Amino acid sequence: MTKRILTVPGLALATALIAASFSPATAQAESNTPMYFAAKLQGENEVPVPGMKVGDGNGSAIAVFRIHGNRVDYAIRWHKVAAPSGFHIHRGNAGQNGDVRIPFFGQALPASLSAVKGTVLVKDFGLLNRIMHNPRGWYANLHNAEFPGGAVRAQLYRIRPVVLESVLAVGNRTTLTAVADGRQEVPAPGMKVGDPDGRAAWLVWVKGTKVHFAAAWNRVAPPTAAHIHRAPKGKNGPVAVPFFTAEKGLPAGVNGLAGTATASAQVASRIKNNPKNWYANLHNAEFPGGAVRGQLYKGDW
């Protein structure tokens, strides 16, 4: 039985889940219990950096973190912020700049994205303990080409447990889903396809000519592209809706994302009304013809 990776099918439900989870937590966690933190990033929180532009006055973001052992999972969704090129946790109180202590990614993301999630491993347990015991002394910072010193920033604070994938979730009652793996790939002349270990899940929500998407994956090397193709199960078809392209692959550790693409009115209508004739495909350098694939269909899974 395939594990449900994205558990929140609707945008409204996801928003409610996130909002409910952002109330400060008071209970002390056991040492082997995951601890959760959040940050509500704004441009006005940035502090001047000599020689670098900071503080996007129109931008905002929400980020959540889970620390468990030496593993730090993160998810961040941004709004009115140009394509991020870096995301980190820095040491520093409000109104102060400090060193990067946990780098999540440091390369530009595709412009079509609006959220990512991922995982990093931190060897310094002392660092993680200091963050867990004093989150207000640390801040999350999202950077991009326009604001290399920091576009939006916020101090961390403790929250109750939250499903990190909910930060990616988009849609409504008409959300389409797909469960993808390497076995569903179809041979493509001259290209390697079908990662036998990879798995992914998709949410796709079509509104007008906009195709909103969210995906999470496991045991898939950094993706270089994702699309919706036109073809029924067992056949290959042309790209109909390009979700993103990252020629060098997405940053290491990223294992989920969300964003928006555009399709013609005709294609969008056909996907929405007859999803079984369309499939979502995730590509990478090892499997340029497709690493994992899944047919779209209506309903939760």
SULMO-V204341 format. One record per pair of residues at least 4 apart in sequence whose ideal C-beta (glycine too) atoms are under 6 Angstrom apart, sorted by sequence separation. I is the first residue (numbers start at 1). J is the second residue. If there is no record, write none. Layout:
BEGIN
((I:J) (I:J))
END
This chain:
BEGIN
((29:33) (92:96) (109:113) (147:151) (171:175) (231:235) (246:250) (250:254) (263:267) (270:274) (287:291) (8:13) (49:54) (67:72) (92:97) (143:148) (188:193) (206:211) (231:236) (263:268) (283:288) (8:14) (29:35) (92:98) (122:128) (231:237) (66:73) (91:98) (131:138) (143:150) (144:151) (205:212) (230:237) (271:278) (283:290) (284:291) (46:54) (90:98) (91:99) (185:193) (229:237) (230:238) (46:55) (65:74) (141:150) (142:151) (185:194) (204:213) (281:290) (282:291) (90:100) (91:101) (142:152) (229:239) (230:240) (282:292) (64:75) (203:214) (43:55) (88:100) (89:101) (141:153) (182:194) (227:239) (228:240) (281:293) (43:56) (63:76) (89:102) (182:195) (202:215) (228:241) (43:57) (139:153) (140:154) (182:196) (279:293) (280:294) (61:76) (62:77) (88:103) (200:215) (201:216) (227:242) (22:38) (43:59) (104:120) (139:155) (182:198) (227:243) (279:295) (61:78) (87:104) (200:217) (226:243) (42:60) (87:105) (138:156) (181:199) (226:244) (243:261) (278:296) (60:79) (136:155) (199:218) (276:295) (41:61) (86:106) (180:200) (225:245) (241:261) (59:80) (135:156) (198:219) (275:296) (276:297) (40:62) (58:80) (59:81) (135:157) (179:201) (197:219) (198:220) (224:246) (241:263) (275:297) (85:108) (135:158) (39:63) (178:202) (56:81) (83:108) (84:109) (224:249) (38:64) (83:109) (177:203) (222:249) (223:250) (240:267) (37:65) (83:111) (175:203) (176:204) (222:250) (36:66) (74:104) (175:205) (211:241) (213:243) (34:66) (35:67) (171:203) (34:68) (171:205) (170:205) (77:115) (217:255) (216:256) (75:117) (170:212) (93:137) (170:214) (214:258) (169:214) (232:277) (73:119) (168:214) (91:138) (92:139) (117:164) (72:120) (188:236) (212:260) (230:278) (89:138) (90:139) (47:97) (71:121) (72:122) (186:236) (210:260) (211:261) (228:278) (229:279) (70:121) (89:140) (90:141) (165:216) (70:122) (115:167) (211:263) (228:280) (229:281) (88:141) (115:168) (209:262) (209:263) (227:281) (87:142) (209:265) (226:282) (86:143) (84:142) (85:143) (225:283) (85:144) (209:268) (223:282) (224:283) (84:144) (85:145) (224:284) (67:128) (94:155) (223:284) (224:285) (82:144) (206:268) (233:295) (221:284) (82:146) (206:271) (221:286) (206:272) (81:151) (220:291) (63:140) (202:280) (61:142) (200:282) (168:256) (170:258) (75:164) (77:167) (168:258) (56:147) (61:152) (73:164) (59:151) (75:167) (195:287) (200:292) (54:147) (59:152) (198:291) (53:147) (193:287) (198:292) (54:149) (56:151) (192:287) (52:148) (54:150) (56:152) (193:289) (195:291) (35:132) (52:149) (191:288) (193:290) (195:292) (37:135) (64:162) (191:289) (176:275) (49:149) (64:164) (39:140) (41:142) (188:289) (178:280) (46:150) (185:290) (46:153) (45:153) (185:293) (43:152) (45:154) (184:293) (42:152) (182:292) (41:152) (181:292) (41:153) (180:292) (41:154) (180:293) (40:154) (180:294) (39:154) (179:294) (178:294) (39:156) (178:296) (37:156) (176:296) (37:158) (38:159) (36:159) (177:301) (36:161) (36:162) (112:244) (25:158) (120:253) (25:159) (110:244) (119:253) (25:160) (118:253) (110:246) (118:254) (22:159) (118:255) (21:159) (116:254) (21:160) (117:256) (21:162) (116:257) (115:258) (107:251) (113:257) (114:258) (114:259) (105:251) (113:259) (112:259) (18:166) (17:166) (112:261) (14:166) (14:169) (7:163) (8:166) (6:165) (11:170) (11:171) (8:169) (10:171) (9:171) (10:172) (9:175) (2:179) (6:201) (5:201) (6:203) (6:216) (5:216) (9:300))
END
